[in-house]
Amino acid sequence: MKKLFAEFFGTYWLVFGGCGSALFAAGIPDLGIGFVGVSLAFGLTVLTMAYAVGHISGGHFNPAVSIGLWAGGRFSAKDLLPYVVSQCVGAIAAAATLFFIWSGKAGNIIDNTKAGAFASNGFDDFSPDKYSMMSCFLAEFILTMFFLLVILGATGKFSHVKFAGIAIGLALTLIHLISIPITNTSVNPARSLSQAIFAGGTPLSQVWLFWLAPIAGALAGGFIYKNLLHQHNPE
């Protein structure tokens, strides 16, 4: 149960910090942090919780990461469903908190006819810069695949594991710097689901892509690392 609570709180912090920065801080006139700041916020959530609870649960905070670690031979299949459920519940709880805070300002409404409503992900007209469904799928696939390669490499037996949280957090920052204009960045099905539930409409109907592409990318990353990159002994 401690592992599941760790995944709940870690995913809660990721969604609250990352999506919260997009909702509350990105667009403030003159002082807004912009998409660079949002990218850094997502990276910092993972970095901080990796050191806070990573030693308890492994610090996945993302269904795609759990599945990719299983594909890479680092995670047990029997723990997959409990981890994914804990991550999704944590993400939805964070989104509910964000919605309550968001609703406390007069004039704040969720316009689900526009891209990025309530920090949701989307493609075609719901992509921030109007990228096609296939472009968005490929971006999410490739970025999640490389995210798993970073995670598996940084946490490997012969790696400098004390610095793994830094590498993983910076990788997530880089991923957001690349893809916020494309999909508003998912690489995390729980993060996508939580925001889409509260946005509703088209963002919710498009959330399937942000499960399928990250999971496919994570599986590819896990298999690639396990079969092509894994070291049995240090060189």
N, C-alpha and C positions, 0 to 999 in steps of 0.2 A: 504493500500500500504506500510506503514511503516513496517508492519509485514513481508511482502514479500521481501522487501529490506533487512531486518535484516536476513532473511533466506538465501538470495542470498549471502550477504557478509560473513555470518558465514560459509556457505558451501564452498565458495571460499577460505576462510582462512584455513579451514580444509584440502582441497585438496592441496592448494599451500604449506602449511607448512608441512603436513605429507608426501605427495608424493614428494614434493620438497626436503625434507631431504633425502629421499631414492635415488633420482636421483643425487643430487649434493654432499651430505656429507657422505653417508654411506660407500663408498668404497675408500675414499682418503687414499693413503698409509701412514701409521704411525699415521695419525690424524683422520681417518675416525670414524664416530660415531657408525657404525655397526647397527645390527638390534635392539639392546637395545636402542640406541639413536633414531632410527626411531620410535620405540614404544613410547618413551617418547614424541617425537615431535607430534605424533597424539594426545596423551592425552593432551598436552599443548594447541593445537589449540582449542580443545573443551572447556577446562577449561577457557582459556582467553576470548573466544567469548561468553561463557555462562554468564560471568560477564559483558561483553561489551554490548551485545544486547539481552541476555536472557529475560530481563524484558520487552522487546518489543514484541518478537514473541514466547517466551517460549524456544528458543534455541534448536530446533530440529536438523537442519543441516543434515538431513538424512531421506529419504523417509520411511525406515523401522521404525524409531523412531516415525514419525508422525502416521503411521498406527498402531503401537503398542500402542501409547497413545490413539488413537481412540478406540482400542479394550479394553483398560483399563478404558474407560469412562471419559477420561481426555481431549478429543479433538473432535471438531465437524466434522462430515462427510462432510459438505459443504466446509470446508477449506482444505480438504485433497488434492484435485487436484491442487489448486493454490500453496500450500506449496511444493508439489512434483515437480511441474514445476520450481518454483523458485530455489529449491535445485539443480535440474539437470542443469539448466542454469548457476548457480554459479559454480558448479563443472566443467562444460565444459569450462567456461571462464577461470578458474584457470588452467586447463590442457592446454588450448591454450597459456596462458602466460608462463607456464613451457616449452612448446614446442618451443616457440620463444627464450627463454633463452638457452635451451638445444642446439638449432641449431646454437648458436653463438660461439660454440667451434669446431674447426676443428677436424674431425674424429668422432664426435658424430653422431651415426646413431641408429635408432630403429630396432633391429633385432627381428622381431616378430616370429622367429622360435625357440626362447629360452624362458624359464620361466621368468616371471617378466619383460618382455619387457615394457619399459616406466612405470614401477611401476604398471603393470597390474596384475590382479588376474587370476588364472588358476587351472586346475586339471589334473590328469594323468601326461603326460609328461610336462605339463605347470604348475604343482605344483612345488614350489621351491625344495622340497625334494621328489617329485614323488609320492604323495599320490593319491589314487584312487578317482574317482568321488563321490562315496558314502561316503568315509571318509571326503572329503572336504565338502560335503553337510551337514553331521552330525555336523562337527565342526562349520560351519557357523550358522547352526540352533541353536545349544546349546549356542554358544557365544552371538548371538543376543538375544536369549530368556533371558539370565541372564543380559545382558545389559539393557533390558527393566525393569527387576525386580529391578535393581539398580536405574534406572531413576525414576520409579514410587515410589519406597520406599523413595528415597532421597528427592523427591519433594512433598511428601504427606503432608496432613494438619497437622499431628502431628509430622512431622520430623523437624530436624534442617536445614531448607531450605537455610539459609545463607551459609551453607557449601556444598550445593548440587553440585555446580560446581566442587568442589574438588573431591568429591566421583565419579562423572560421568567421569571426566577427568582421574582419576586414574584407573577406571574400563576399560576405553578404552585403556589405557597403558597396563594393564594386558592382555586384549584380544589380543593385538598385540604381547606381549611377548610369548603368547601361540601359536599363529597361523600363524605368518609370515612364518615359514618353511612349513606349510601345504598348505595355499592358497595365501600367501602374504597378507593376512587379508583384508577382505572386511567389513562385517557387515554393509555395507552402499552401497545400489545400485547406488546412484548418483556417489560416488567415483569410483566404478567399471566401470560404463558406460563411465565416462569422460576419463579415461586412456585407455580403450579399443578402443574408437573411434580413438585415435591417434596412438595406436599400430597397429590396424587392424588385419587381418589374424585370426589365431586361438584364440588369446585373445578376439577378438570381437565375434567370434562364440560361445565362452564359457560363455559370460557374462550373459546369461540367468540364470545360476545357482546362480549367485551373486545378482540376483533379487529375485529368488524364495526362496532360503534358508533363507536369512535374513528376508524377509517379513513373511514367515511361522513361523520363530522363534519369530519374534516380535509379531505376533498374539497370539502365545502360551503364551508368557510372559505377554501380556496384559490381556488375559483371566484368567491366573493363578493368577495374582495379584488381579484382580477385584473380583474373586470368592473365593479365598482361603486366601488371605493375607490382604486385605483392612480392615482398622479399621474405624468404624463409630464413636467410642469414644475412648479416650486414656485409656489404662489399668490402 
